[in-house]
Amino acid sequence: MPSFLDFEKPIADLQAKIDELRDTAEGGTVDIDAEVGRLQAKSDKLLRDTFAKLTPWQKTQVARHPERPHFKDFVAGLFSEFIPLAGDRAFADDQAILGGFATFRGRRVMAIGHEKGQDTASRLRHNFGMGKPEGYRKAIRLVELADRFGLPVVTLVDTSGAFPGVQAEERGQAEAIARSTEACLAAGVPVVASIVGEGGSGGAVALAAGNRVMMFEHAVYSVISPEGAASILWRTSDKAADAADAMRITAQDLKSFGVIDTIVGEPLGGAHRDPAAAIESLGTAIEGALASLDGQTPDQLRRGRREKFLAMGRL
């Protein structure tokens, strides 16, 4: 059973009643199928109604759900022959940003993405998906390597933002993010980026400057977290929901602004409820995006990418 978010409490209560009814009748002779069916239908309808009208803040909570699929899940579900490449050849190997050669539906690619981790130990090891300078310099190395071998780049973005620690700043965090963004924009191969959870600030853009940018329908993409924006504007993070509304961070808003190209549907209730189906949907979208870029020359790919990003914000 999935972990329920705060706004899903009515659904959780119904599911608890269903589970209690099943436990009570287990091993007995009472036929509970009709009652369970009635309650399950009610729960399913409530789930559909709830997710049909999520607020931006609720979508943020869904995007952050701990059971949502992460980079390693997408690698296992979408790629074969994944060969991880480590280190930035300068300082260290950042575990928040992973990447390597892979085969995607018969096509060799370079896969790069943020990894948040699945439990306490792995989240600490991957620094909750917050990349350090060496992580973005690793990404630069991999994008340039893909360019050298003529391999498309597929990125999976899921980060609250780049790591803001003092040591990261000392090692040139801002410069590393800028250089990573530059490497994506300068690549002479197709770059397809997917926002699969959170797309936070420059830490996300550094891997999302692609020819095609797509988002899961309950993912979010913003210049700063709602809590951070609320702390700046109202001096309190309690206004995070108001900030999320004002910032227009949902896939639906960003598609209307031209910031992203495609919204990828999620299973009812979010990607965490059926990760395999969500991963398959994303794979189909990535396959279509790569196919749409086949045959373009390096100059055409660079020009298309440049025009795409310069067009954002124009009236």
RAFEN-V302341 format. One record per backbone hydrogen bond with DSSP energy under -1.0 kcal/mol. NH is the residue of the N-H (numbers start at 1). CO is the residue of the C=O. If there is no record, write none. Layout:
<<NH:CO> <NH:CO>>
This chain:
<<8:5> <9:6> <12:8> <13:9> <14:10> <15:11> <16:12> <17:13> <18:14> <19:15> <20:16> <21:17> <22:18> <23:19> <24:20> <25:21> <28:25> <36:32> <37:33> <38:34> <39:35> <40:36> <41:37> <42:38> <43:39> <44:40> <45:41> <46:42> <47:43> <48:44> <49:45> <50:46> <51:47> <52:48> <53:50> <59:55> <60:56> <61:57> <62:58> <63:59> <64:60> <65:62> <68:65> <74:70> <75:71> <76:72> <77:73> <78:74> <79:75> <80:103> <83:101> <85:99> <88:92> <98:113> <100:111> <101:83> <102:109> <103:80> <104:107> <107:104> <109:102> <110:152> <111:100> <112:154> <113:98> <114:156> <115:96> <123:119> <124:120> <125:121> <126:122> <128:123> <129:126> <130:127> <135:132> <136:132> <137:133> <138:134> <139:135> <140:136> <141:137> <142:138> <143:139> <144:140> <145:141> <146:142> <147:143> <148:144> <149:145> <151:146> <153:190> <154:110> <155:192> <156:112> <157:194> <159:198> <163:131> <169:165> <170:166> <171:167> <172:169> <176:172> <177:173> <178:174> <179:175> <180:176> <181:177> <182:178> <183:179> <184:180> <185:181> <186:182> <192:153> <193:212> <194:155> <195:214> <196:157> <197:157> <199:220> <200:159> <201:222> <204:201> <205:201> <206:202> <207:204> <208:205> <210:208> <211:191> <212:191> <214:193> <215:262> <216:195> <217:264> <219:216> <220:197> <221:249> <222:199> <229:225> <230:226> <231:227> <232:228> <233:229> <234:230> <236:230> <240:237> <243:239> <244:240> <245:241> <246:242> <247:243> <254:250> <255:251> <256:252> <257:253> <259:254> <260:254> <261:213> <262:213> <264:215> <270:267> <273:270> <278:274> <279:275> <280:276> <281:277> <282:278> <283:279> <284:280> <285:281> <286:282> <287:283> <288:284> <289:285> <290:286> <291:287> <292:288> <293:290> <296:293> <301:297> <302:298> <303:299> <304:300> <305:301> <306:302> <307:303> <308:304> <309:305> <310:306> <311:307> <314:311>>
